[in-house]
Amino acid sequence: MPVEILQPNRTAEPIRKPIRPTALTVAVATLAAVSSLAAAGCSSLWPGGSEKTNEDGSLAELLTVPKPPKLIRDAAVPYGLQPMVAQGVAAANGLVGTGGAPDPSPFRDQLIEDMKRENVENPNRFLESDTTALVRVRTIVPPGARRGDPLDLLVVATPESRATDLHGGWVMNTRLRQQQVIRNAIRQSDVKAVGIGPILTKATHSPRHNESLKLEGIVLSGGRVQVDRPLGLLLRPKYKHVKISDGLASAINRRFFFFDGTSRRGIATAKEDDFIELQTHPRYEGNEHRMLEVIRAVSGRPESASSQARLAELAERLADPATAADAALQLEAIGENAIPTLVAGLETDNRELRFYAAESLAYLDRQEAITPLVEAARETPAFRHSALAALQ
């Protein structure tokens, strides 16, 4: 608005002089306008009001919670089940004149650098001895591994090592990483495992006479995991929401939990709106793949997880060879309430159906599974590995 300014000692008409608005006055005016609109009951400055904005805008989409899935596998896929290969180089010492000076190679350079970090005096001279050989060491860090878990090491003497026999050798301390050779240079990750121990060559326990078996061996439980490998579930984009992630984690923890000595703990933690981290349940150690399959068969709607209608439906599917395997997984995911249905499934004369029911009962810690699993391991080679794992 123009401001009237009166000149001093004059009675003439006031002079109307406009004042140019500053940035501050514009901001204050805008704030006042917004406040007045809010006081009048209007919550949006856009045409059509706030209702249309909430219905059509991205904010409403973000706030909308997807409908929970019938089963967790409808909404999530497993994460972390791929094996991790860690490898490195080491010096095998204690050989009886069967070692040799290794030829120049990137692996020799890597070993010398490792030995310098270990404060080994004159590493080149050490490698020249016929009681020492350069070896490649390899291990597999399994899914769900935790720091400190033992690992078997595979030891191989490469042609560059000039070794003739690794019998009686001792792998000195080595660090194992994920490695890749790019343009004649070794690219590697952080340390995934460490290893040390005596070598048991394949020639020692093989009936075949093969010189190459003298250059390969294992170190039983000689490795130790240095990093945790957590398992998890990745939610599909359709179900990416913090409430869905938290709800599925709660459903998993109602079924899978353990006691750490002081309290009851669930195995699932919702880390992100699309990721649930999982710990390996003690009953599934060594068989994490099955644990993930059972978890994905947990109902995403806990109120109907153990309903009689669902149990009756799964009992019918358990009697059908085409659907028995999946039905057993879903019954195992239900837990204690499904035990009578699985025990009834042992009464069939079909070996396959009886095996599926017994396998699920074993992971529910029921002794009714022992006899049919022993029979499956003895009589059906296709079921032998799974039956022994379940008995374990």
N, C-alpha and C positions, 0 to 999 in steps of 0.2 A: 504494500500500500504506500502511496506517496505520503510524505511527512510534511506538515506545515511548519515552516521556520519563520519566525517573526524577527525582522531586523531591529536592532536596538534603537531607541529614541525616535521611532518613526511610527506614524499612525496610518500609514498606507495599507492597502490590502496585502495580506500575507502572500509571500512568494511560495509556490508549490514546486519543490525540487525533488525529483525521484532519487532514491538511494539504490544503488546496484547491489543485489543480494550476494553475500559471500557463501563459500562452501559450508561454513558452519551453520549459517541461517537456513540453508537448504536442508541440511541434515536434520536440524531441529524441527523444521516444518514437516518433513516427511515422517519423522517419528510421531509428531502430534497427530498427523492424519491417520497413521496406523492405529494409534491408541484410540482415537475417536471412533474408528470403524469397529475396533474390537469391543468398545463400550456399547456400540449400537447393536451388537449381536452378529456382526459379520466377521468370519474367521478366514476369509480368503480375499485377496486382491484380484484374482483372476476371474474372467467372465464365467458364469455358471455356478459360482460358489464352491465351497469346499467339498460338497458331496460328490460332485462330478470328478473333482481332482482325485479324491480318495478311491473312487471306483475305477477310473481309467489310468491313474498314474502308477509309477513304479513303486511308490511307497505302499500302496495297498497290496501290491503283489508280494512285496517283502514281508509284510505282516501276516499274510495268509499262510496258515499252517497246513501242509499237505495231509491228506488222510493217511493214517498209519497203515503199513502194508499187512497183508494177511500173514506172511512169513517174512523173516528178516532177509532171506535171500532174494525176495522180490525187490528190495530196496538197496542192497549192498553187495559188494563183491569182495573177496578176500585180498589182503595185502600182506606182503612179506613172506610168501611161501616159496619163493625162488631160492635155490641154494646159492651161497656165496663162496666163491673159490678164492682162497688166499694162498699166496705162494711167495717164495723167496729163495735165497741162496744161503748155503751154510758150508762150514768145513767139517768133514767127517774125519775125526782123529782116532788114533788107536789101531790103525790098520797094520797088518803084519807084512810090510813090504809090498802091498798091493795098491798103494796110492800112486800119485804122480803129480808132476808139475803141470797145472792146467795151461792150455793155450790162451793167448790173449783173446778177450771177448768182453762184451758189456757185463756179463755175469761175473767175470773175474774182477772187473773194476768195481762193481757193486759190493762184492764180498770184501775187497780190500778197504773200501770206505767204511763198511760195517765194523771191520776189525779195528780200524783206527778209532772209531767211536768207543770201542770196548777197551781201548788202551793196550792193544796187543803190540808188543815190540817187534819191529821188523816183520810186518805181515807177508811181504814177498818171500822172505827166507822161510817163513813158516809153511807157505804153500809149496815150496820146492821140495819138501820132504816126501819120501815114499811112504810115510805113515799117515799122510794126510791126503784127502781128495776133496775136490769141489763137487758139491751135490746140489741138485734142485730139490726143494722141499715144498710140498703141496698139501693142503688140507681143505676140507669143506666145512664151513661154519653153518650149521643147520638152522632152519627157521625157528624162531623163539629162543635161540641160545642166549644165555646170560653170562656176564663177565665171570670168569673163573671156571666155567664148564670145561671138562676134559675133551680132547680131540685126538684122533689117530692121525699120524703124519705119514704121508707117502714120500719116500726118498728115492731119487733116481740119480745115478751118475751119468752125466751127459758125455758124448764123445770128446768134448773139449777137455774133460777132466783127466783123461789118460789113465783112469783107474781100471783095475782088472777084477777086483772083488771087494765088496763092502762088508763081508762077514767079519764080525767082531768090532765093527766101527761104532763110534759114538758121535752123534750129531751135536755139535756145540751150539751154544745159545744163538737162536736165529729169530728174526722178526718177520712175520708174514703179512703181506699186503695184497690188495688187488692190483694186478700188474697188467701192463700192455706194452708191447714193443712197437714204437712208432718212429720211423726213419732212423733205425739203428740206435734208438735211445729208449730206455726203460722209463715209462710213465707209471707212477704208482700212487696209491692212496695212503691214508693214515694206517697205522698198525692195527690189524684186525685180530691177530693171534701171535703168540710166541711159542717156541718149541725147543726141546732138548731131550736127549735120551739115547739108549742103545738101539742099534739097528738090527732087526730080524729080517734077513734076506729071504727072498722067495725060494732060492735054491735050497735053503735049509729044510723046508717042509714040503717041497715039491718032488714027486717021484720022477719027473722028467729030467733028463740031463740036457740042460740048455745053459750055455755060458751067459746069455743075456740075463738070466734070472739072478746071477750073482751081482748084477749092477742095479737091482731094484729091491726095495725092502720097505718095511713099515716100522714106525716107532709107536708102540701101543700106548695110548693115553699120554703121549709125550707133549701134546699141545695144550694151551690154555687160551680160552676166548678172552679178548681184551675189550670188546665192545658189546653192548646188548643189542640183540636183534628183535625188536618188538614186532608182534603180529598186530593185525588190525583189520578193520572193515572200512572200505571206501563207499560212501553213499552215492548213488546215482544222482545226476542233476535234478531229476524230478523230485527227489526227497531231500534235497540239500536245505536243511533248516535246523537251527539250534534245538528246537523242541523235539524234532524227530530224532536227532542224534542223541539227545539226553534221554528220550523215552526208550529208544532201543537199547541203550546202555543199561538202563534200569531193568528192562525185561531180561537182559542177559544175566545181570547180577542176581536176580531173583532165582535163577536156575543154577548158575555156576558161581560158587563161592568157596572159600576155605578159611581156616582159622590159622592166623600167624602167631599163635601163642598167647595173644592178649585180646584179640577181637576178631570178629568176622569180617572178611574182606571179599568184595566182588572182584572179578577178573577184568571188567570192562570200565574204561574211562572215556567219556566224550571229550576229545581234545579240540575238535573243530566242528563247525556245522556240517562238515562232510566227512569226518574221520573219527573212528572209535578205536582207541588203542586197547589191545588185549594182552593179558598175561596168560602163560600156559598153565592150565589147571593141573595140579599134581597127578590126577588120574590119567591124563592124556600126554604125559611127558614121553617123548619119542614117537608120538603119533599125532603131531599137530595138525596134519591134514584132516584127519577125522574130526578133531575138535572143531575146526573151522566149519566143516560140513554140518556138524550137529548144531553149532551155534546159529548157522544160517537157516536151520530148520526150526528155530524157536519162533513162536508166534509173536507177531508184532502187536497183538491185541491181547494183553495178559488176562483180561477178564474171561476170555473164552478158550484159554490155553488147555485147560483140562476138562472141558465140558464133556458130558456123557455122549452127546451126539458126535463130537469129533472122535472120541475114543472108539465108538462103534464103527464109524466110517474107516478109521485106520485099521481096525481089526479085519474088516473085509478086504482091504487092500493088502494086508499082511498075508492073506491066504491066496493071493494071486501072484504067480511068479513074475509077471510083468511089472508089478508095482511093489513087490515085497521089500526090496532093498530100501526104497525111499520111505516106505511106511515105517520100517524099523528105525530109520534115522529120526523121523518125526516123533515117534514114541519115545526114543531115547532123549530127545530134546524136551519132552514134557516132564520126564523125571519119574519120581516115586509113584505118581498116580497112574502111570502107564505100565507098571510092573505086572499086574494081573493079566493085562492083555498080552504082554510078551511071553509070560509063562504059559499061557494058553496056546501061544503059537508054537511051543515046543512039542505039542502033542501030534503034529502032523507027521506023515510018513515021508514027505518030500525032504530030501537032505538039504537042498538049497534053502527052502523056507525055514527049516529048523536052524540052519546056520545063522541066517540073518537075525532071528529072534535071540539066539544064544549070544551072538556078538554084542548086541545092544545091552543085554542083561549083564554081560561081563563089565561093561563100562558103568553100569549102575551098581556094581559091587555085589552082585547076587551069585551065590554059589550054585544055583540051578544051571548056570551056564557051563560049568566045568565039564560035565560028561559029554554033552553034544559037541563042545569045541574040541575036546580030545579026539572024539570020533572023526570030526571033520579034518583035523590035522593028519590023522593016520590014513584015512581012506580017500580023501579028495585033495589032490595036489593043488588045485586052483584056490582052495580055501586055506592052505597050510600057513602061509605067511600071516594072513589076517587073523587066523585062529590063534597062532602063537603070540602075536602082539596083544590080542585081547586077554589071553591067559596071563600074560606078564603083568 
